[in-house]
Amino acid sequence: MRILMINKFLYPNGGSETYIFKLGEYLHKQGHEVQYFGMEHEGRCVGNRVNAYTSDMDFHGGSKFAKLTYPLKTIYSKEARIQIRKVLDDFKPNVCHLNNFNYQLTPSMILEIVKWRKQTGNDCKIIFTAHDYQLVCPNHMLNNPNTHENCERCLGGKYMNCTKGKCIHGSTVKSFIGTLEAEFWKRKETYEYIDKMICCSEFLKSKMDSNPIFAKKTVAVHNFVDRVSWKEVEKKDYVLYFGRFSEEKGIGTLIRVCRELPDIQFIFAGTGPLEKSIENVPNIKNVGFQKGEILEKLIREAKFTIYPSEWYENCPFSVMESQMYGTPVLGADIGGIPELIEVGKTGELFESGNKEDLKLKISNLWENRNLISQFSQNCKNIKFDNIDEYYHKIVALYR
């Protein structure tokens, strides 16, 4: 098959890019032809044969004229249609696999793919992997960043609530543009042309299914992970949190709990806006952002890890990674997190945002060494898809 991977960023920028690079590389190894379409950028590391890309859109810089025209370009992009048509005519894909495309590329591309299909008779599937809640929530997160509250007011297509809540960067203007973008494409019914929508959790699928058009197309497939070798390691006397230090991640609640459990040693590995809040807590050691072998060692040797998120997480890799390394997880019962933990076998859940419940669960796990040991052994049999297993599920959707 010939697969065109579509994503606004074609350089390492986040989870969506890691996904398209790894999946694209594996598809290529299996004998498929893979090309990429997105924005031009000095860091671009994948592409297409005709070198057709949209102009890089820098919302934080650029000329005054560019800033004035950005609102229109984030809703509809004639350039995206022109450029992707060049790739379609040359590559003639059997599948166009959409990922993150709103604002920079816009759904205009879908209209051009459909037009090309009709004109050429090419039976090209349009597949979309939802990495967030973009198609049902203009700010992507189902969370109001001003109040740090989870919010579902836009579900069902009531996008004016984004403007009312100033949900995009706390700005009425930016939120109104987000509302216009969502409303415009809803009225054009453009997303009806998508054949399948891949959701990385049942929870994300449930929110996408709030749109009756999407409900006919969604399928839940958890993200793939790299298999790691099992090692018997001696657990050390600390509890680990690794990730971003921000309010929606539940760090504020976790810090308050740490203060009330002075006899337990916590290690925080990461960075973020709440970093200074950690400084004066004696039993928290902040080791900063870590990766590779150092992070692996921290995870393997921890008694257990905590994932205290307070927003609708989809399929957090950190929860999967911890268990693969043989370390149980105490996770918040929110979003897609409960789908990744076998309660009473590989970890436990607590009520998201509930300080007392989190404190109780931490204390119980810390004091029960035998339970931690059993949970760790159970992690040997954890079942998450690797790229090979994921590939077979995705190719079945391509056909």
PyMOL commands that set and color helices and strands:
alter all, ss='L'
color gray80, all
select helices_A, chain A and resi 15-29+64-73+78-91+108-120+160-164+172-188+190-193+202-208+212-215+247-249+251-259+275-278+292-301+317-324+337-340+355-367+369-381+387-398
alter helices_A, ss='H'
color red, helices_A
select strands_A, chain A and resi 2-6+33-37+95-98+125-130+143-144+149-150+196-199+218-220+239-244+266-271+284-286+304-307+329-332+347-350
alter strands_A, ss='S'
color yellow, strands_A
deselect
rebuild
show_as cartoon
